[in-house]
Amino acid sequence: MRALAISALLMSIAMPELAQNARYQPDSDWQAPATAASRDNPLASKPELAAGGKKLFSRNCVECHGPEGTGMESKHSADLQLPIVQQQSDGTLFWKITNGNAKRGMPSFRKIPELQRWQIVLYIRTLKPPKSPSEN
């Protein structure tokens, strides 16, 4: 019985790692138009609104991107912590949230009000990978 409990504990620790999509490669055809990519986040000066973005993310994005935004390999979803995602402009992230990518299974979130989509972008900016012991 004790071995079963230990096995269950080890699986619960390992499962998030197995679900993470660290091998995510962006879809090279999914590019925001220049006018969309150059848009500034109208909420950029209000980082406190990222808390609302987190709630919206929890309701709309966690199913595929996970609670920490690390993506899920089984759903081919982006690891939002990766530099390749974080280096995209706010306008690009907003455009991708708005339009989705049917080819990769990401729905459009156009029905979410515009300012709330910008809040999600604010929250995505807070997603960072955990620091390694050498960085502490």
LINCOR-V442841 format. One record per backbone hydrogen bond with DSSP energy under -0.5 kcal/mol. NH is the residue of the N-H (numbers start at 1). CO is the residue of the C=O. If there is no record, write none. Layout:
# LINCOR-V442841
nh=NH co=CO
nh=NH co=CO
This chain:
# LINCOR-V442841
nh=5 co=1
nh=6 co=2
nh=7 co=3
nh=8 co=4
nh=9 co=5
nh=10 co=6
nh=11 co=7
nh=12 co=8
nh=13 co=9
nh=14 co=10
nh=15 co=11
nh=16 co=12
nh=17 co=14
nh=18 co=14
nh=19 co=15
nh=20 co=16
nh=21 co=70
nh=22 co=20
nh=24 co=21
nh=28 co=26
nh=30 co=27
nh=31 co=29
nh=36 co=33
nh=37 co=33
nh=38 co=34
nh=39 co=36
nh=42 co=40
nh=44 co=41
nh=46 co=43
nh=49 co=46
nh=50 co=47
nh=51 co=48
nh=52 co=49
nh=53 co=49
nh=54 co=50
nh=55 co=51
nh=56 co=52
nh=57 co=53
nh=58 co=54
nh=59 co=55
nh=60 co=56
nh=61 co=57
nh=62 co=57
nh=64 co=61
nh=65 co=61
nh=66 co=62
nh=69 co=66
nh=71 co=65
nh=73 co=19
nh=75 co=72
nh=76 co=72
nh=76 co=73
nh=77 co=72
nh=80 co=69
nh=80 co=78
nh=81 co=69
nh=82 co=79
nh=85 co=82
nh=86 co=82
nh=87 co=83
nh=88 co=85
nh=91 co=37
nh=91 co=39
nh=92 co=37
nh=93 co=89
nh=94 co=90
nh=95 co=91
nh=96 co=92
nh=97 co=93
nh=98 co=94
nh=99 co=95
nh=100 co=96
nh=101 co=106
nh=104 co=101
nh=105 co=101
nh=105 co=102
nh=106 co=101
nh=107 co=105
nh=109 co=97
nh=110 co=98
nh=112 co=109
nh=116 co=113
nh=117 co=113
nh=118 co=114
nh=119 co=115
nh=120 co=116
nh=121 co=117
nh=122 co=118
nh=123 co=119
nh=124 co=120
nh=125 co=121
nh=126 co=123
nh=127 co=123
nh=127 co=124
nh=128 co=126
nh=135 co=132
nh=136 co=132
nh=136 co=133
